[in-house]
Amino acid sequence: MALFITEKCTNCDMCEPECPNEAISFGAEIYVINPALCTECVGHYDTPTCQKVCPINNCIITDPAHVESEETLWERFALLHHSDKL
């Protein structure tokens, strides 16, 4: 599953620098998460760091449009960070 930043976002700039996959960027009005880069921090941390640092409850949620298995997230992690070794 990729994560999704809701309209509750206040553009506090806490999440973007914490993303180990550089999946978070500033969109038209609020921060957005690129689902092709989001692994929910699988391969990096036990829990998504963006959710940990976000000061707004339920601002960063599971993206219902991008439901994926943990296996898929691990595969994406491998492609993003170890593609030179595959």
PyMOL Python script that loads the backbone (N, CA, C, O; Angstrom):
from pymol import cmd

cmd.read_pdbstr("""\
ATOM      1  N   MET A   1       0.843  -1.179   0.000  1.00  0.00           N
ATOM      2  CA  MET A   1       0.000   0.000   0.000  1.00  0.00           C
ATOM      3  C   MET A   1       0.882   1.234   0.000  1.00  0.00           C
ATOM      4  O   MET A   1       1.861   1.310   0.743  1.00  0.00           O
ATOM      5  N   ALA A   2       0.553   2.135  -0.783  1.00  0.00           N
ATOM      6  CA  ALA A   2       1.216   3.426  -0.717  1.00  0.00           C
ATOM      7  C   ALA A   2       0.439   4.267   0.292  1.00  0.00           C
ATOM      8  O   ALA A   2      -0.685   3.933   0.668  1.00  0.00           O
ATOM      9  N   LEU A   3       1.040   5.327   0.707  1.00  0.00           N
ATOM     10  CA  LEU A   3       0.367   6.243   1.623  1.00  0.00           C
ATOM     11  C   LEU A   3      -0.138   7.449   0.845  1.00  0.00           C
ATOM     12  O   LEU A   3       0.274   7.693  -0.288  1.00  0.00           O
ATOM     13  N   PHE A   4      -1.036   8.196   1.473  1.00  0.00           N
ATOM     14  CA  PHE A   4      -1.713   9.316   0.835  1.00  0.00           C
ATOM     15  C   PHE A   4      -1.817  10.450   1.845  1.00  0.00           C
ATOM     16  O   PHE A   4      -2.169  10.215   3.001  1.00  0.00           O
ATOM     17  N   ILE A   5      -1.519  11.661   1.433  1.00  0.00           N
ATOM     18  CA  ILE A   5      -1.639  12.839   2.301  1.00  0.00           C
ATOM     19  C   ILE A   5      -2.986  13.489   2.018  1.00  0.00           C
ATOM     20  O   ILE A   5      -3.292  13.851   0.882  1.00  0.00           O
ATOM     21  N   THR A   6      -3.783  13.629   3.070  1.00  0.00           N
ATOM     22  CA  THR A   6      -5.133  14.178   2.920  1.00  0.00           C
ATOM     23  C   THR A   6      -5.123  15.711   2.906  1.00  0.00           C
ATOM     24  O   THR A   6      -4.090  16.352   3.097  1.00  0.00           O
ATOM     25  N   GLU A   7      -6.282  16.256   2.679  1.00  0.00           N
ATOM     26  CA  GLU A   7      -6.449  17.712   2.649  1.00  0.00           C
ATOM     27  C   GLU A   7      -6.227  18.357   4.018  1.00  0.00           C
ATOM     28  O   GLU A   7      -6.218  19.582   4.132  1.00  0.00           O
ATOM     29  N   LYS A   8      -6.050  17.543   5.050  1.00  0.00           N
ATOM     30  CA  LYS A   8      -5.744  18.074   6.380  1.00  0.00           C
ATOM     31  C   LYS A   8      -4.333  18.652   6.445  1.00  0.00           C
ATOM     32  O   LYS A   8      -3.994  19.349   7.402  1.00  0.00           O
ATOM     33  N   CYS A   9      -3.515  18.373   5.446  1.00  0.00           N
ATOM     34  CA  CYS A   9      -2.116  18.805   5.417  1.00  0.00           C
ATOM     35  C   CYS A   9      -2.012  20.315   5.604  1.00  0.00           C
ATOM     36  O   CYS A   9      -2.726  21.083   4.959  1.00  0.00           O
ATOM     37  N   THR A  10      -1.119  20.727   6.492  1.00  0.00           N
ATOM     38  CA  THR A  10      -0.894  22.147   6.758  1.00  0.00           C
ATOM     39  C   THR A  10       0.416  22.641   6.154  1.00  0.00           C
ATOM     40  O   THR A  10       0.837  23.768   6.413  1.00  0.00           O
ATOM     41  N   ASN A  11       1.063  21.792   5.346  1.00  0.00           N
ATOM     42  CA  ASN A  11       2.339  22.143   4.716  1.00  0.00           C
ATOM     43  C   ASN A  11       3.406  22.512   5.741  1.00  0.00           C
ATOM     44  O   ASN A  11       4.137  23.490   5.580  1.00  0.00           O
ATOM     45  N   CYS A  12       3.478  21.711   6.788  1.00  0.00           N
ATOM     46  CA  CYS A  12       4.421  22.001   7.877  1.00  0.00           C
ATOM     47  C   CYS A  12       5.860  21.621   7.521  1.00  0.00           C
ATOM     48  O   CYS A  12       6.790  21.970   8.248  1.00  0.00           O
ATOM     49  N   ASP A  13       6.043  20.918   6.424  1.00  0.00           N
ATOM     50  CA  ASP A  13       7.371  20.520   5.940  1.00  0.00           C
ATOM     51  C   ASP A  13       8.052  19.450   6.794  1.00  0.00           C
ATOM     52  O   ASP A  13       9.267  19.280   6.695  1.00  0.00           O
ATOM     53  N   MET A  14       7.319  18.740   7.611  1.00  0.00           N
ATOM     54  CA  MET A  14       7.927  17.708   8.464  1.00  0.00           C
ATOM     55  C   MET A  14       8.144  16.396   7.711  1.00  0.00           C
ATOM     56  O   MET A  14       9.154  15.728   7.934  1.00  0.00           O
ATOM     57  N   CYS A  15       7.238  16.017   6.842  1.00  0.00           N
ATOM     58  CA  CYS A  15       7.284  14.694   6.211  1.00  0.00           C
ATOM     59  C   CYS A  15       8.305  14.577   5.089  1.00  0.00           C
ATOM     60  O   CYS A  15       9.002  13.567   4.994  1.00  0.00           O
ATOM     61  N   GLU A  16       8.401  15.565   4.261  1.00  0.00           N
ATOM     62  CA  GLU A  16       9.220  15.475   3.045  1.00  0.00           C
ATOM     63  C   GLU A  16      10.674  15.101   3.324  1.00  0.00           C
ATOM     64  O   GLU A  16      11.181  14.187   2.675  1.00  0.00           O
ATOM     65  N   PRO A  17      11.366  15.750   4.243  1.00  0.00           N
ATOM     66  CA  PRO A  17      12.770  15.376   4.456  1.00  0.00           C
ATOM     67  C   PRO A  17      12.954  14.017   5.135  1.00  0.00           C
ATOM     68  O   PRO A  17      14.053  13.463   5.121  1.00  0.00           O
ATOM     69  N   GLU A  18      11.896  13.483   5.724  1.00  0.00           N
ATOM     70  CA  GLU A  18      11.990  12.196   6.424  1.00  0.00           C
ATOM     71  C   GLU A  18      11.833  10.987   5.517  1.00  0.00           C
ATOM     72  O   GLU A  18      12.175   9.874   5.917  1.00  0.00           O
ATOM     73  N   CYS A  19      11.329  11.175   4.316  1.00  0.00           N
ATOM     74  CA  CYS A  19      11.040  10.051   3.423  1.00  0.00           C
ATOM     75  C   CYS A  19      12.336   9.472   2.840  1.00  0.00           C
ATOM     76  O   CYS A  19      13.048  10.161   2.110  1.00  0.00           O
ATOM     77  N   PRO A  20      12.640   8.219   3.159  1.00  0.00           N
ATOM     78  CA  PRO A  20      13.881   7.629   2.651  1.00  0.00           C
ATOM     79  C   PRO A  20      13.845   7.314   1.159  1.00  0.00           C
ATOM     80  O   PRO A  20      14.890   7.067   0.555  1.00  0.00           O
ATOM     81  N   ASN A  21      12.668   7.320   0.563  1.00  0.00           N
ATOM     82  CA  ASN A  21      12.521   7.019  -0.863  1.00  0.00           C
ATOM     83  C   ASN A  21      12.324   8.263  -1.720  1.00  0.00           C
ATOM     84  O   ASN A  21      12.181   8.167  -2.938  1.00  0.00           O
ATOM     85  N   GLU A  22      12.318   9.420  -1.086  1.00  0.00           N
ATOM     86  CA  GLU A  22      12.057  10.684  -1.776  1.00  0.00           C
ATOM     87  C   GLU A  22      10.731  10.640  -2.537  1.00  0.00           C
ATOM     88  O   GLU A  22      10.614  11.152  -3.650  1.00  0.00           O
ATOM     89  N   ALA A  23       9.734  10.010  -1.902  1.00  0.00           N
ATOM     90  CA  ALA A  23       8.412   9.863  -2.508  1.00  0.00           C
ATOM     91  C   ALA A  23       7.514  11.061  -2.246  1.00  0.00           C
ATOM     92  O   ALA A  23       6.474  11.202  -2.890  1.00  0.00           O
ATOM     93  N   ILE A  24       7.890  11.920  -1.321  1.00  0.00           N
ATOM     94  CA  ILE A  24       7.046  13.058  -0.948  1.00  0.00           C
ATOM     95  C   ILE A  24       7.585  14.337  -1.581  1.00  0.00           C
ATOM     96  O   ILE A  24       8.780  14.627  -1.522  1.00  0.00           O
ATOM     97  N   SER A  25       6.674  15.089  -2.184  1.00  0.00           N
ATOM     98  CA  SER A  25       7.040  16.373  -2.780  1.00  0.00           C
ATOM     99  C   SER A  25       5.872  17.337  -2.619  1.00  0.00           C
ATOM    100  O   SER A  25       4.760  16.938  -2.273  1.00  0.00           O
ATOM    101  N   PHE A  26       6.144  18.603  -2.876  1.00  0.00           N
ATOM    102  CA  PHE A  26       5.076  19.591  -2.769  1.00  0.00           C
ATOM    103  C   PHE A  26       4.262  19.568  -4.048  1.00  0.00           C
ATOM    104  O   PHE A  26       4.805  19.707  -5.144  1.00  0.00           O
ATOM    105  N   GLY A  27       2.962  19.394  -3.903  1.00  0.00           N
ATOM    106  CA  GLY A  27       2.048  19.362  -5.044  1.00  0.00           C
ATOM    107  C   GLY A  27       1.497  20.735  -5.345  1.00  0.00           C
ATOM    108  O   GLY A  27       2.126  21.748  -5.035  1.00  0.00           O
ATOM    109  N   ALA A  28       0.326  20.773  -5.947  1.00  0.00           N
ATOM    110  CA  ALA A  28      -0.297  22.040  -6.320  1.00  0.00           C
ATOM    111  C   ALA A  28      -0.637  22.896  -5.100  1.00  0.00           C
ATOM    112  O   ALA A  28      -0.468  24.115  -5.124  1.00  0.00           O
ATOM    113  N   GLU A  29      -1.120  22.245  -4.026  1.00  0.00           N
ATOM    114  CA  GLU A  29      -1.504  22.997  -2.834  1.00  0.00           C
ATOM    115  C   GLU A  29      -0.937  22.408  -1.545  1.00  0.00           C
ATOM    116  O   GLU A  29      -0.669  23.136  -0.588  1.00  0.00           O
ATOM    117  N   ILE A  30      -0.755  21.095  -1.525  1.00  0.00           N
ATOM    118  CA  ILE A  30      -0.241  20.408  -0.334  1.00  0.00           C
ATOM    119  C   ILE A  30       0.794  19.374  -0.775  1.00  0.00           C
ATOM    120  O   ILE A  30       0.993  19.138  -1.967  1.00  0.00           O
ATOM    121  N   TYR A  31       1.439  18.773   0.203  1.00  0.00           N
ATOM    122  CA  TYR A  31       2.390  17.707  -0.104  1.00  0.00           C
ATOM    123  C   TYR A  31       1.652  16.496  -0.672  1.00  0.00           C
ATOM    124  O   TYR A  31       0.501  16.231  -0.324  1.00  0.00           O
ATOM    125  N   VAL A  32       2.336  15.773  -1.550  1.00  0.00           N
ATOM    126  CA  VAL A  32       1.778  14.582  -2.168  1.00  0.00           C
ATOM    127  C   VAL A  32       2.809  13.454  -2.085  1.00  0.00           C
ATOM    128  O   VAL A  32       4.007  13.697  -1.941  1.00  0.00           O
ATOM    129  N   ILE A  33       2.317  12.221  -2.178  1.00  0.00           N
ATOM    130  CA  ILE A  33       3.177  11.054  -2.149  1.00  0.00           C
ATOM    131  C   ILE A  33       3.073  10.339  -3.484  1.00  0.00           C
ATOM    132  O   ILE A  33       1.978  10.021  -3.947  1.00  0.00           O
ATOM    133  N   ASN A  34       4.211  10.089  -4.093  1.00  0.00           N
ATOM    134  CA  ASN A  34       4.263   9.356  -5.354  1.00  0.00           C
ATOM    135  C   ASN A  34       4.143   7.869  -5.032  1.00  0.00           C
ATOM    136  O   ASN A  34       5.061   7.303  -4.439  1.00  0.00           O
ATOM    137  N   PRO A  35       3.038   7.219  -5.404  1.00  0.00           N
ATOM    138  CA  PRO A  35       2.848   5.812  -5.049  1.00  0.00           C
ATOM    139  C   PRO A  35       3.877   4.883  -5.694  1.00  0.00           C
ATOM    140  O   PRO A  35       4.100   3.778  -5.200  1.00  0.00           O
ATOM    141  N   ALA A  36       4.497   5.308  -6.774  1.00  0.00           N
ATOM    142  CA  ALA A  36       5.518   4.486  -7.427  1.00  0.00           C
ATOM    143  C   ALA A  36       6.818   4.458  -6.629  1.00  0.00           C
ATOM    144  O   ALA A  36       7.678   3.612  -6.873  1.00  0.00           O
ATOM    145  N   LEU A  37       6.966   5.380  -5.675  1.00  0.00           N
ATOM    146  CA  LEU A  37       8.171   5.435  -4.846  1.00  0.00           C
ATOM    147  C   LEU A  37       7.918   5.071  -3.390  1.00  0.00           C
ATOM    148  O   LEU A  37       8.861   4.771  -2.657  1.00  0.00           O
ATOM    149  N   CYS A  38       6.678   5.093  -2.966  1.00  0.00           N
ATOM    150  CA  CYS A  38       6.345   4.836  -1.560  1.00  0.00           C
ATOM    151  C   CYS A  38       6.388   3.342  -1.255  1.00  0.00           C
ATOM    152  O   CYS A  38       5.770   2.532  -1.946  1.00  0.00           O
ATOM    153  N   THR A  39       7.134   2.994  -0.203  1.00  0.00           N
ATOM    154  CA  THR A  39       7.173   1.611   0.292  1.00  0.00           C
ATOM    155  C   THR A  39       6.660   1.541   1.730  1.00  0.00           C
ATOM    156  O   THR A  39       6.825   0.520   2.398  1.00  0.00           O
ATOM    157  N   GLU A  40       6.050   2.603   2.199  1.00  0.00           N
ATOM    158  CA  GLU A  40       5.621   2.715   3.598  1.00  0.00           C
ATOM    159  C   GLU A  40       6.802   2.464   4.528  1.00  0.00           C
ATOM    160  O   GLU A  40       6.638   1.964   5.640  1.00  0.00           O
ATOM    161  N   CYS A  41       7.980   2.816   4.060  1.00  0.00           N
ATOM    162  CA  CYS A  41       9.248   2.680   4.782  1.00  0.00           C
ATOM    163  C   CYS A  41       9.697   1.229   4.959  1.00  0.00           C
ATOM    164  O   CYS A  41      10.638   0.962   5.707  1.00  0.00           O
ATOM    165  N   VAL A  42       9.035   0.289   4.280  1.00  0.00           N
ATOM    166  CA  VAL A  42       9.499  -1.101   4.288  1.00  0.00           C
ATOM    167  C   VAL A  42      10.930  -1.100   3.767  1.00  0.00           C
ATOM    168  O   VAL A  42      11.234  -0.470   2.754  1.00  0.00           O
ATOM    169  N   GLY A  43      11.797  -1.807   4.466  1.00  0.00           N
ATOM    170  CA  GLY A  43      13.206  -1.849   4.105  1.00  0.00           C
ATOM    171  C   GLY A  43      14.037  -0.799   4.807  1.00  0.00           C
ATOM    172  O   GLY A  43      15.267  -0.859   4.803  1.00  0.00           O
ATOM    173  N   HIS A  44      13.360   0.166   5.412  1.00  0.00           N
ATOM    174  CA  HIS A  44      14.059   1.242   6.120  1.00  0.00           C
ATOM    175  C   HIS A  44      13.724   1.264   7.612  1.00  0.00           C
ATOM    176  O   HIS A  44      14.615   1.231   8.462  1.00  0.00           O
ATOM    177  N   TYR A  45      12.434   1.319   7.912  1.00  0.00           N
ATOM    178  CA  TYR A  45      11.974   1.484   9.290  1.00  0.00           C
ATOM    179  C   TYR A  45      10.796   0.564   9.569  1.00  0.00           C
ATOM    180  O   TYR A  45      10.186   0.028   8.644  1.00  0.00           O
ATOM    181  N   ASP A  46      10.480   0.386  10.840  1.00  0.00           N
ATOM    182  CA  ASP A  46       9.348  -0.461  11.231  1.00  0.00           C
ATOM    183  C   ASP A  46       8.007   0.185  10.935  1.00  0.00           C
ATOM    184  O   ASP A  46       7.025  -0.507  10.668  1.00  0.00           O
ATOM    185  N   THR A  47       7.964   1.501  10.980  1.00  0.00           N
ATOM    186  CA  THR A  47       6.727   2.237  10.702  1.00  0.00           C
ATOM    187  C   THR A  47       7.049   3.409   9.769  1.00  0.00           C
ATOM    188  O   THR A  47       8.182   3.890   9.758  1.00  0.00           O
ATOM    189  N   PRO A  48       6.083   3.866   9.001  1.00  0.00           N
ATOM    190  CA  PRO A  48       6.331   4.996   8.097  1.00  0.00           C
ATOM    191  C   PRO A  48       6.734   6.256   8.869  1.00  0.00           C
ATOM    192  O   PRO A  48       6.009   6.713   9.753  1.00  0.00           O
ATOM    193  N   THR A  49       7.883   6.800   8.525  1.00  0.00           N
ATOM    194  CA  THR A  49       8.369   7.973   9.244  1.00  0.00           C
ATOM    195  C   THR A  49       7.509   9.198   8.997  1.00  0.00           C
ATOM    196  O   THR A  49       7.380  10.049   9.877  1.00  0.00           O
ATOM    197  N   CYS A  50       6.920   9.303   7.819  1.00  0.00           N
ATOM    198  CA  CYS A  50       6.081  10.476   7.553  1.00  0.00           C
ATOM    199  C   CYS A  50       4.907  10.527   8.525  1.00  0.00           C
ATOM    200  O   CYS A  50       4.544  11.596   9.014  1.00  0.00           O
ATOM    201  N   GLN A  51       4.318   9.369   8.801  1.00  0.00           N
ATOM    202  CA  GLN A  51       3.216   9.321   9.754  1.00  0.00           C
ATOM    203  C   GLN A  51       3.699   9.647  11.164  1.00  0.00           C
ATOM    204  O   GLN A  51       2.987  10.301  11.927  1.00  0.00           O
ATOM    205  N   LYS A  52       4.886   9.203  11.512  1.00  0.00           N
ATOM    206  CA  LYS A  52       5.421   9.465  12.855  1.00  0.00           C
ATOM    207  C   LYS A  52       5.658  10.945  13.108  1.00  0.00           C
ATOM    208  O   LYS A  52       5.394  11.440  14.204  1.00  0.00           O
ATOM    209  N   VAL A  53       6.157  11.657  12.096  1.00  0.00           N
ATOM    210  CA  VAL A  53       6.503  13.062  12.307  1.00  0.00           C
ATOM    211  C   VAL A  53       5.366  14.030  12.027  1.00  0.00           C
ATOM    212  O   VAL A  53       5.445  15.200  12.401  1.00  0.00           O
ATOM    213  N   CYS A  54       4.321  13.565  11.379  1.00  0.00           N
ATOM    214  CA  CYS A  54       3.203  14.448  11.042  1.00  0.00           C
ATOM    215  C   CYS A  54       2.460  14.877  12.309  1.00  0.00           C
ATOM    216  O   CYS A  54       2.031  14.026  13.089  1.00  0.00           O
ATOM    217  N   PRO A  55       2.303  16.185  12.521  1.00  0.00           N
ATOM    218  CA  PRO A  55       1.625  16.662  13.723  1.00  0.00           C
ATOM    219  C   PRO A  55       0.096  16.590  13.650  1.00  0.00           C
ATOM    220  O   PRO A  55      -0.578  16.843  14.649  1.00  0.00           O
ATOM    221  N   ILE A  56      -0.455  16.252  12.491  1.00  0.00           N
ATOM    222  CA  ILE A  56      -1.907  16.218  12.304  1.00  0.00           C
ATOM    223  C   ILE A  56      -2.387  14.772  12.303  1.00  0.00           C
ATOM    224  O   ILE A  56      -1.916  13.967  11.500  1.00  0.00           O
ATOM    225  N   ASN A  57      -3.319  14.432  13.193  1.00  0.00           N
ATOM    226  CA  ASN A  57      -3.871  13.075  13.244  1.00  0.00           C
ATOM    227  C   ASN A  57      -4.547  12.691  11.940  1.00  0.00           C
ATOM    228  O   ASN A  57      -5.311  13.470  11.369  1.00  0.00           O
ATOM    229  N   ASN A  58      -4.260  11.492  11.481  1.00  0.00           N
ATOM    230  CA  ASN A  58      -4.885  10.926  10.284  1.00  0.00           C
ATOM    231  C   ASN A  58      -4.727  11.801   9.041  1.00  0.00           C
ATOM    232  O   ASN A  58      -5.601  11.826   8.174  1.00  0.00           O
ATOM    233  N   CYS A  59      -3.629  12.502   8.966  1.00  0.00           N
ATOM    234  CA  CYS A  59      -3.350  13.309   7.775  1.00  0.00           C
ATOM    235  C   CYS A  59      -2.708  12.462   6.690  1.00  0.00           C
ATOM    236  O   CYS A  59      -2.941  12.691   5.503  1.00  0.00           O
ATOM    237  N   ILE A  60      -1.898  11.480   7.090  1.00  0.00           N
ATOM    238  CA  ILE A  60      -1.249  10.580   6.140  1.00  0.00           C
ATOM    239  C   ILE A  60      -1.834   9.195   6.372  1.00  0.00           C
ATOM    240  O   ILE A  60      -1.642   8.591   7.427  1.00  0.00           O
ATOM    241  N   ILE A  61      -2.550   8.707   5.371  1.00  0.00           N
ATOM    242  CA  ILE A  61      -3.303   7.462   5.509  1.00  0.00           C
ATOM    243  C   ILE A  61      -2.922   6.485   4.395  1.00  0.00           C
ATOM    244  O   ILE A  61      -2.216   6.845   3.453  1.00  0.00           O
ATOM    245  N   THR A  62      -3.398   5.255   4.519  1.00  0.00           N
ATOM    246  CA  THR A  62      -3.232   4.277   3.461  1.00  0.00           C
ATOM    247  C   THR A  62      -4.033   4.732   2.247  1.00  0.00           C
ATOM    248  O   THR A  62      -5.200   5.105   2.361  1.00  0.00           O
ATOM    249  N   ASP A  63      -3.398   4.695   1.098  1.00  0.00           N
ATOM    250  CA  ASP A  63      -4.049   5.134  -0.137  1.00  0.00           C
ATOM    251  C   ASP A  63      -4.938   4.012  -0.664  1.00  0.00           C
ATOM    252  O   ASP A  63      -4.420   2.992  -1.120  1.00  0.00           O
ATOM    253  N   PRO A  64      -6.264   4.169  -0.614  1.00  0.00           N
ATOM    254  CA  PRO A  64      -7.152   3.109  -1.070  1.00  0.00           C
ATOM    255  C   PRO A  64      -7.016   2.810  -2.569  1.00  0.00           C
ATOM    256  O   PRO A  64      -7.433   1.744  -3.021  1.00  0.00           O
ATOM    257  N   ALA A  65      -6.449   3.717  -3.325  1.00  0.00           N
ATOM    258  CA  ALA A  65      -6.255   3.508  -4.755  1.00  0.00           C
ATOM    259  C   ALA A  65      -4.985   2.713  -5.065  1.00  0.00           C
ATOM    260  O   ALA A  65      -4.759   2.308  -6.205  1.00  0.00           O
ATOM    261  N   HIS A  66      -4.160   2.494  -4.035  1.00  0.00           N
ATOM    262  CA  HIS A  66      -2.897   1.782  -4.236  1.00  0.00           C
ATOM    263  C   HIS A  66      -2.666   0.767  -3.122  1.00  0.00           C
ATOM    264  O   HIS A  66      -1.708   0.876  -2.357  1.00  0.00           O
ATOM    265  N   VAL A  67      -3.543  -0.209  -3.041  1.00  0.00           N
ATOM    266  CA  VAL A  67      -3.428  -1.256  -2.032  1.00  0.00           C
ATOM    267  C   VAL A  67      -2.451  -2.304  -2.558  1.00  0.00           C
ATOM    268  O   VAL A  67      -2.654  -2.872  -3.631  1.00  0.00           O
ATOM    269  N   GLU A  68      -1.388  -2.553  -1.790  1.00  0.00           N
ATOM    270  CA  GLU A  68      -0.349  -3.485  -2.201  1.00  0.00           C
ATOM    271  C   GLU A  68       0.052  -4.364  -1.028  1.00  0.00           C
ATOM    272  O   GLU A  68      -0.121  -3.989   0.132  1.00  0.00           O
ATOM    273  N   SER A  69       0.585  -5.524  -1.336  1.00  0.00           N
ATOM    274  CA  SER A  69       1.034  -6.445  -0.289  1.00  0.00           C
ATOM    275  C   SER A  69       2.406  -6.009   0.231  1.00  0.00           C
ATOM    276  O   SER A  69       3.097  -5.209  -0.400  1.00  0.00           O
ATOM    277  N   GLU A  70       2.780  -6.539   1.372  1.00  0.00           N
ATOM    278  CA  GLU A  70       4.105  -6.254   1.915  1.00  0.00           C
ATOM    279  C   GLU A  70       5.179  -6.784   0.967  1.00  0.00           C
ATOM    280  O   GLU A  70       6.243  -6.180   0.828  1.00  0.00           O
ATOM    281  N   GLU A  71       4.902  -7.899   0.324  1.00  0.00           N
ATOM    282  CA  GLU A  71       5.852  -8.457  -0.653  1.00  0.00           C
ATOM    283  C   GLU A  71       6.112  -7.470  -1.788  1.00  0.00           C
ATOM    284  O   GLU A  71       7.254  -7.295  -2.214  1.00  0.00           O
ATOM    285  N   THR A  72       5.057  -6.831  -2.273  1.00  0.00           N
ATOM    286  CA  THR A  72       5.197  -5.831  -3.339  1.00  0.00           C
ATOM    287  C   THR A  72       6.020  -4.649  -2.857  1.00  0.00           C
ATOM    288  O   THR A  72       6.841  -4.117  -3.605  1.00  0.00           O
ATOM    289  N   LEU A  73       5.807  -4.231  -1.609  1.00  0.00           N
ATOM    290  CA  LEU A  73       6.580  -3.119  -1.060  1.00  0.00           C
ATOM    291  C   LEU A  73       8.060  -3.484  -0.955  1.00  0.00           C
ATOM    292  O   LEU A  73       8.926  -2.657  -1.240  1.00  0.00           O
ATOM    293  N   TRP A  74       8.352  -4.731  -0.543  1.00  0.00           N
ATOM    294  CA  TRP A  74       9.745  -5.195  -0.481  1.00  0.00           C
ATOM    295  C   TRP A  74      10.367  -5.213  -1.873  1.00  0.00           C
ATOM    296  O   TRP A  74      11.524  -4.828  -2.039  1.00  0.00           O
ATOM    297  N   GLU A  75       9.613  -5.651  -2.867  1.00  0.00           N
ATOM    298  CA  GLU A  75      10.119  -5.667  -4.238  1.00  0.00           C
ATOM    299  C   GLU A  75      10.430  -4.251  -4.718  1.00  0.00           C
ATOM    300  O   GLU A  75      11.454  -4.023  -5.363  1.00  0.00           O
ATOM    301  N   ARG A  76       9.555  -3.307  -4.408  1.00  0.00           N
ATOM    302  CA  ARG A  76       9.786  -1.914  -4.793  1.00  0.00           C
ATOM    303  C   ARG A  76      11.025  -1.373  -4.091  1.00  0.00           C
ATOM    304  O   ARG A  76      11.841  -0.688  -4.707  1.00  0.00           O
ATOM    305  N   PHE A  77      11.167  -1.678  -2.801  1.00  0.00           N
ATOM    306  CA  PHE A  77      12.354  -1.257  -2.059  1.00  0.00           C
ATOM    307  C   PHE A  77      13.613  -1.768  -2.760  1.00  0.00           C
ATOM    308  O   PHE A  77      14.565  -1.015  -2.960  1.00  0.00           O
ATOM    309  N   ALA A  78      13.613  -3.040  -3.130  1.00  0.00           N
ATOM    310  CA  ALA A  78      14.776  -3.637  -3.794  1.00  0.00           C
ATOM    311  C   ALA A  78      15.064  -2.939  -5.122  1.00  0.00           C
ATOM    312  O   ALA A  78      16.221  -2.665  -5.441  1.00  0.00           O
ATOM    313  N   LEU A  79      14.033  -2.656  -5.886  1.00  0.00           N
ATOM    314  CA  LEU A  79      14.227  -1.972  -7.166  1.00  0.00           C
ATOM    315  C   LEU A  79      14.760  -0.552  -6.981  1.00  0.00           C
ATOM    316  O   LEU A  79      15.621  -0.101  -7.737  1.00  0.00           O
ATOM    317  N   LEU A  80      14.240   0.149  -5.970  1.00  0.00           N
ATOM    318  CA  LEU A  80      14.655   1.528  -5.747  1.00  0.00           C
ATOM    319  C   LEU A  80      16.061   1.643  -5.197  1.00  0.00           C
ATOM    320  O   LEU A  80      16.785   2.581  -5.528  1.00  0.00           O
ATOM    321  N   HIS A  81      16.451   0.697  -4.360  1.00  0.00           N
ATOM    322  CA  HIS A  81      17.714   0.871  -3.629  1.00  0.00           C
ATOM    323  C   HIS A  81      18.793  -0.139  -3.968  1.00  0.00           C
ATOM    324  O   HIS A  81      19.939   0.017  -3.547  1.00  0.00           O
ATOM    325  N   HIS A  82      18.446  -1.171  -4.723  1.00  0.00           N
ATOM    326  CA  HIS A  82      19.431  -2.194  -5.029  1.00  0.00           C
ATOM    327  C   HIS A  82      19.385  -2.627  -6.483  1.00  0.00           C
ATOM    328  O   HIS A  82      19.847  -3.720  -6.808  1.00  0.00           O
ATOM    329  N   SER A  83      18.846  -1.810  -7.359  1.00  0.00           N
ATOM    330  CA  SER A  83      18.694  -2.197  -8.760  1.00  0.00           C
ATOM    331  C   SER A  83      20.039  -2.459  -9.428  1.00  0.00           C
ATOM    332  O   SER A  83      20.107  -3.226 -10.389  1.00  0.00           O
ATOM    333  N   ASP A  84      21.107  -1.840  -8.940  1.00  0.00           N
ATOM    334  CA  ASP A  84      22.431  -2.066  -9.509  1.00  0.00           C
ATOM    335  C   ASP A  84      22.969  -3.451  -9.154  1.00  0.00           C
ATOM    336  O   ASP A  84      23.924  -3.926  -9.768  1.00  0.00           O
ATOM    337  N   LYS A  85      22.356  -4.096  -8.165  1.00  0.00           N
ATOM    338  CA  LYS A  85      22.812  -5.415  -7.725  1.00  0.00           C
ATOM    339  C   LYS A  85      21.935  -6.537  -8.233  1.00  0.00           C
ATOM    340  O   LYS A  85      22.234  -7.707  -7.997  1.00  0.00           O
ATOM    341  N   LEU A  86      20.840  -6.202  -8.939  1.00  0.00           N
ATOM    342  CA  LEU A  86      19.920  -7.222  -9.440  1.00  0.00           C
ATOM    343  C   LEU A  86      20.426  -7.810 -10.734  1.00  0.00           C
ATOM    344  O   LEU A  86      19.781  -8.688 -11.306  1.00  0.00           O
TER     345      LEU A  86
END
""", "prot")
cmd.dss("prot")
cmd.show_as("cartoon", "prot")
cmd.util.cbc("prot")
cmd.orient("prot")
